[in-house]
Amino acid sequence: MAAHGQQLQTFEAGPTLVMVEDPEVHSKFEITVERDDLRGDEDQIDLSFQASKNGETKTRVQNLDSPSP
């Protein structure tokens, strides 16, 4: 999928879930699974959000804890 020079990719396998690139402004955004553990009745998932522009990268890791159905 592409809009205004942006390219969106989703991945069914591997740690990277979503990647959006815009080569016109030298930027990239990725959502990556850092950890996915099922412990008892809880699924603990850590996602990392990485944004880069002109080679400078910023990362944030978010912990998502949810009870299993």
C-alpha positions in Angstrom: 0.0 0.0 0.0 1.4 3.4 -0.9 0.0 6.9 -0.4 1.8 10.2 -1.0 5.2 8.4 -1.3 4.6 6.3 1.8 4.9 2.6 1.7 3.0 0.5 4.3 4.0 -3.2 4.9 2.4 -5.6 7.3 4.0 -9.0 8.2 2.3 -12.2 9.2 5.5 -13.9 10.6 8.5 -12.6 12.5 8.9 -9.9 15.1 8.0 -6.9 12.9 4.3 -6.3 12.6 4.1 -3.0 10.6 6.6 -0.8 8.8 5.8 2.5 7.1 8.5 4.1 5.0 8.5 7.5 3.3 11.7 7.8 1.2 10.8 11.3 0.1 11.4 12.6 3.7 13.8 9.8 4.8 11.5 8.5 7.5 10.5 5.1 8.8 8.2 3.8 11.5 8.1 0.2 12.8 6.1 -1.7 15.3 8.0 -4.8 16.6 7.1 -7.5 19.1 9.9 -7.6 21.7 8.4 -10.2 23.9 5.3 -12.5 23.9 5.0 -14.7 26.9 2.0 -16.7 28.0 2.2 -17.2 31.8 -0.8 -18.9 33.4 -3.9 -17.0 32.3 -1.9 -13.8 31.3 -0.4 -13.0 28.0 2.5 -10.5 28.4 3.5 -8.7 25.2 6.1 -6.0 24.8 5.9 -3.9 21.7 8.5 -1.5 20.5 7.7 1.6 18.4 10.6 2.9 16.4 10.6 6.1 14.4 13.5 7.4 12.4 14.0 10.4 10.3 17.3 11.3 8.6 19.1 8.5 10.4 18.0 9.6 13.9 16.1 6.8 15.7 13.7 7.1 18.7 12.4 4.0 20.4 9.7 3.3 22.9 8.8 -0.1 24.4 5.2 -0.6 25.7 4.2 -3.5 27.9 0.7 -4.9 27.2 -0.6 -7.3 29.9 -3.9 -9.0 29.2 -5.7 -12.0 30.7 -6.2 -14.9 28.3 -9.8 -15.6 27.2 
